[in-house]
Amino acid sequence: MKKSLLFIVLAALTLNVFAQIPTNGLIAYYAFSGNANDQSGNSNNGTVTNATLTSDRFGNANSAYSFNGSSVITVNNSTTLKSISSNYSISVWTKISAFNGSGQFPII
C-alpha cells in the first residue's frame, strides 16, 4: 500500500513539472492558442502565412499549426531578439506526416 501511494504522489509531481514554462531569461514563447502571438511579454509576435490552426498533441483545438510546404510563421527582428549574445535553446514539438529525406527544419 505504501509503495502504491508513493508512486501516485511521484507521478503527480512529475506531471506538474512538465506543465511548467520557465520564465527566467525567456525571450519568446509561442503557445499557439489561436494565434502566433508571443506570450513572454516581449511582443515578438509572429505573422502566419499559409499555415492553418489544428489540434495539438493533446487534442486541444486551435493550439498548433499545420504547414503545407509553403507555410511560414515570420517574427520580425526586435531589440529582445537582437540581444541574444550567448548560448540559447529552442524547443519545439513536431509531427511529420511526410518525410522527403532531407531532415532539415529551418528556423531562420
Secondary structure, 3 states (H helix, E strand, C coil): CHHHHHHHHHHHHHHHHHCCCCCCCCCCCECCCCCCCECCCCCCCEEEECCEEECCCCCCCCCEEECCCCCEEEECCCHHHHCCCCCCCCCCCCCCCCCCCCCCCCCC
